[in-house]
């Protein structure tokens, strides 16, 4: 404190405090203050100065001002300087405390913002997954409808002939059973003559009247196995 008062020229507590703040990073700040004695007679070398020391002319001015103060005045200034330093220290600690609180608020705010962003991304991902599943279900429903329509429009037949051979063919569900009989006749090189068509399960022999009925009405949709039998 004496060093701050002396090197600030004993211009008061405020000046001394300003000097301390200005030189707070000076590595020689805590070294004891030694008043300059001037050059030794007959030598031309100047005493080595630290970063916090001043020029010879400034030291001379400080010495003059220093001699104008009594010991009581010096003690009073030192006391006031100590009180001011304590006050500045408390103010600095208070500022650091407020700064730390503010930094903590900022960290929490950033954490909340990151959490909201993460939550939003999760919600968007869930919506995307739900939309994809909805599309898949719609595609499945569409495919099932298409298959149902095909089943209703067409009927696949396995036709067992008298010689044990087999024919496979599809017919529209609204076609008459007579179309199936005509197809069999056209596929045979030999004349089968008069024949009937029947199912084995349930066992049923179709009549001439049945030949005029659509396949759907006869229960032969979406598929059936027919047997050719002699009348």
Protein Blocks (a to p, Z undefined) as FASTA:
>chain_A
ZZmmmmnopnajklmmmmmmmmmmpmklmpccdddebjaehiabdcdddfkbccfklmmm
mmmmmmmpcfklmmmmmmmmmmmmmmmmmmmmmmmmmmmmmmmmmmmmmmmmmmmmmmmm
mmmmmmmmmmmmmmmmmmmmmmmmmmmmmmmmpccdddddfkopacdddddfkbcfklmm
mmmmmmpmbdgbjaddddfbdcddddfklmmpcfklnopafbdcdddddZZ
